Amino acid sequence: MRTVLSVEKGGPDTLVYRTDAPVPDPSDNEVRIRVLAAALNLPDLLLIEDKYQDRPARPFAPGSEVAGTVDAVGSNVSNFRLGQRVMAVTSSGGLAEFVCAPSTKVSTIPPEMPFDHASALLVTYATAWHGLKYRGKLAKGETLLVLGSSGGVGLAAVELGKALGARVIAAASSEEKLAVAREAGADDGIVYPSGSLTSQQQRDLSGSLKALAPGGISVIFDPVGGEYVEPAFRSIAWGGRYLVVGFAAGIASLPMNLPLLKGADIVGVYWAQAIVRDPEAHQSAVAELCDLYESGLIRPRIQSSFPLESSVEALKLLSSRRATGKIIIEI
Ligand SMILES: NC(=O)c1ccc[n+]([C@@H]2O[C@H](COP(=O)([O-])OP(=O)(O)OC[C@H]3O[C@@H](n4cnc5c(N)ncnc54)[C@H](OP(=O)(O)O)[C@@H]3O)[C@@H](O)[C@H]2O)c1
């Protein structure tokens, strides 16, 4: 089969396009999927650079979310039939013609949802939904700040924050990126500096956020980290929840007096682990997301699509910090 393999640690240029890789056999609890679309996510880059918490044995194909049709099922799998339209979380292996996934991470696709949208529904929306609804308990009428609001997870959080009835403040590193978040429904926006922040820039960012939300921000959704954390946290409301989602700009430290002074919670959001620990909750969350999609409240924004043989180019676009929305590999 055709695939793109990581054969050594490094950036996208270390990937090798192959046409003769063996088709994987599903184990007893797995479903083999003929992949028609795979969506890229920042963890795919971290994985090939050995910077992610998972370390699959090489050679492996990156690609953690796919959509396609059921091609084979393991001996213990009875809830899927051949040819059925499905989407799945795969951790790795998605940039290939075929991939196997545990049946607990496979879900059926509603009839009117195209494969490219389905491939982009799980990692970003399910992470944002798990974070906002189940970890952050975002309530109607509360104020939500989304950092990195035009990225994959961030843009999903903007849409889902609106769907939950919050006032959404989007933050991003350029006006162009902010415009994307506004199109997705953000009520207000703020542009932050894209490089290293001076102390003055951190104070300015905190001041601007406080001006936008004088009563404080109820929930902060943070897939960015780095030097944005402290100024963002300083704008949180009493009793607020700071959702630690990712570290695109690095892992931050925070003075521990701040959560005390704000009576606020720092809440870890680890969706990939949560769905392993509670697969039934995962399937209910996917059903909720499909309902939101069918009612038009969420719609994956596909920035660009690439063929499998151009995966290196696609991953370079993702690593450039220029991407707004999802990059899809069509197979
Ligand atoms: N906790 C979980 O369960 C979970 C699940 C999925 C993903 N994640 C994590 O969430 C983070 C974002 O993932 P994603 O797929 O949404 O990524 P993405 O589409 O690349 O978006 C990341 C955003 O971070 C901002 N950013 C700031 N500094 C950056 C840098 N040095 N390089 C790249 N982007 C930078 C960018 O927005 P601005 O330019 O506007 O700042 C960018 O839009 C990653 O750390 C990922 O591992 C966590």
The ligand as an SDF file (V2000), in Angstrom:
LIG
                    3D

 48 52  0  0  0  0  0  0  0  0999 V2000
   -4.6830   18.1360   25.3960 N   0  0  0  0  0  0  0  0  0  0  0  0
   -5.1160   17.4160   24.3970 C   0  0  0  0  0  0  0  0  0  0  0  0
   -5.8360   16.4480   24.5850 O   0  0  0  0  0  0  0  0  0  0  0  0
   -4.7080   17.8280   23.0160 C   0  0  0  0  0  0  0  0  0  0  0  0
   -5.3440   17.3120   21.8810 C   0  0  0  0  0  0  0  0  0  0  0  0
   -4.9620   17.7830   20.6190 C   0  0  0  0  0  0  0  0  0  0  0  0
   -3.9460   18.7220   20.5170 C   0  0  0  0  0  0  0  0  0  0  0  0
   -3.3250   19.1700   21.6570 N   0  0  0  0  0  0  0  0  0  0  0  0
   -2.2460   20.1490   21.6130 C   0  0  0  0  0  0  0  0  0  0  0  0
   -2.7920   21.4060   21.2460 O   0  0  0  0  0  0  0  0  0  0  0  0
   -1.7780   22.1830   20.6380 C   0  0  0  0  0  0  0  0  0  0  0  0
   -2.3060   22.7980   19.3620 C   0  0  0  0  0  0  0  0  0  0  0  0
   -2.5800   21.7710   18.4170 O   0  0  0  0  0  0  0  0  0  0  0  0
   -3.2200   22.1370   17.0100 P   0  0  0  0  0  0  0  0  0  0  0  0
   -3.3140   20.8660   16.2520 O   0  0  0  0  0  0  0  0  0  0  0  0
   -4.4140   22.9850   17.2120 O   0  0  0  0  0  0  0  0  0  0  0  0
   -2.0550   23.0270   16.3710 O   0  0  0  0  0  0  0  0  0  0  0  0
   -2.1230   24.1940   15.2770 P   0  0  0  0  0  0  0  0  0  0  0  0
   -3.2800   24.0140   14.3880 O   0  0  0  0  0  0  0  0  0  0  0  0
   -0.7650   24.2770   14.7000 O   0  0  0  0  0  0  0  0  0  0  0  0
   -2.3940   25.4920   16.1800 O   0  0  0  0  0  0  0  0  0  0  0  0
   -1.4980   25.8910   17.1650 C   0  0  0  0  0  0  0  0  0  0  0  0
   -1.5840   27.3960   17.3380 C   0  0  0  0  0  0  0  0  0  0  0  0
   -0.6210   27.7590   18.3300 O   0  0  0  0  0  0  0  0  0  0  0  0
   -0.0990   29.0360   18.0470 C   0  0  0  0  0  0  0  0  0  0  0  0
    1.3570   29.0280   18.2100 N   0  0  0  0  0  0  0  0  0  0  0  0
    2.0410   29.7800   19.0800 C   0  0  0  0  0  0  0  0  0  0  0  0
    3.3340   29.5350   19.0050 N   0  0  0  0  0  0  0  0  0  0  0  0
    3.5110   28.6110   18.0600 C   0  0  0  0  0  0  0  0  0  0  0  0
    4.6440   27.9690   17.5240 C   0  0  0  0  0  0  0  0  0  0  0  0
    5.8690   28.2340   17.9830 N   0  0  0  0  0  0  0  0  0  0  0  0
    4.4520   27.0600   16.5340 N   0  0  0  0  0  0  0  0  0  0  0  0
    3.2130   26.7750   16.0850 C   0  0  0  0  0  0  0  0  0  0  0  0
    2.0930   27.3520   16.5780 N   0  0  0  0  0  0  0  0  0  0  0  0
    2.2400   28.2720   17.5520 C   0  0  0  0  0  0  0  0  0  0  0  0
   -0.4960   29.3890   16.6200 C   0  0  0  0  0  0  0  0  0  0  0  0
   -1.4340   30.4550   16.6810 O   0  0  0  0  0  0  0  0  0  0  0  0
   -0.9330   31.9570   16.8120 P   0  0  0  0  0  0  0  0  0  0  0  0
    0.1030   32.1760   15.7250 O   0  0  0  0  0  0  0  0  0  0  0  0
   -2.1630   32.7170   16.6060 O   0  0  0  0  0  0  0  0  0  0  0  0
   -0.3380   32.0710   18.1780 O   0  0  0  0  0  0  0  0  0  0  0  0
   -1.2210   28.1670   16.0790 C   0  0  0  0  0  0  0  0  0  0  0  0
   -2.3810   28.5050   15.3470 O   0  0  0  0  0  0  0  0  0  0  0  0
   -0.5680   21.2630   20.4570 C   0  0  0  0  0  0  0  0  0  0  0  0
    0.3670   21.4970   21.4890 O   0  0  0  0  0  0  0  0  0  0  0  0
   -1.1670   19.8810   20.5940 C   0  0  0  0  0  0  0  0  0  0  0  0
   -0.2270   18.9320   21.0570 O   0  0  0  0  0  0  0  0  0  0  0  0
   -3.6970   18.7420   22.8790 C   0  0  0  0  0  0  0  0  0  0  0  0
  1  2  1  0
  2  3  2  0
  2  4  1  0
  4  5  1  0
  4 48  2  0
  5  6  2  0
  6  7  1  0
  7  8  2  0
  8  9  1  0
  8 48  1  0
  9 10  1  0
  9 46  1  0
 10 11  1  0
 11 12  1  0
 11 44  1  0
 12 13  1  0
 13 14  1  0
 14 15  2  0
 14 16  1  0
 14 17  1  0
 17 18  1  0
 18 19  2  0
 18 20  1  0
 18 21  1  0
 21 22  1  0
 22 23  1  0
 23 24  1  0
 23 42  1  0
 24 25  1  0
 25 26  1  0
 25 36  1  0
 26 27  1  0
 26 35  1  0
 27 28  2  0
 28 29  1  0
 29 30  1  0
 29 35  2  0
 30 31  1  0
 30 32  2  0
 32 33  1  0
 33 34  2  0
 34 35  1  0
 36 37  1  0
 36 42  1  0
 37 38  1  0
 38 39  2  0
 38 40  1  0
 38 41  1  0
 42 43  1  0
 44 45  1  0
 44 46  1  0
 46 47  1  0
M  CHG  2   8   1  16  -1
M  END
$$$$
